[in-house]
Amino acid sequence: MYLLSLYFTAALAEIAGCFAFWAWFRLGQNPLWLIPGIASLAAFAWILALSPVEHAGRAYAVYGGIYILASLLWLWGVEGQRPDRWDAIGATVTLIGAAIILWGPRGG
């Protein structure tokens, strides 16, 4: 459970940081939005580096599945746009892939 909460925390930090840039660039918000955005992106990188997975590439691959789910939750909770069935199907497929990468048996 620790690992999944770590990935969700990293995803929230990355999405919030990217959204700050989106808000400034696409929504015309004040450039001061960039300050917490940069801090959030730095926090994302640090949190993801805490992953106990042995190889960075595998950690990033697993994170990708969690990121997709977190992005759809952001879409719904922050932007007020409910994900559709295709979003749900895509997230399910990626989470299955992430689980296989994370928990698949590895030969020594």
Secondary structure, 3 states (H helix, E strand, C coil): CHHHHHHHHHHHHHHHHHHHHHHHHCCCCCHHHHHHHHHHHHHHHHHHHCCCCCCHHHHHHHHHHHHHHHHHHHHHHCCCCCCCHHHHHHHHHHHHHHHHHHHCCCCC
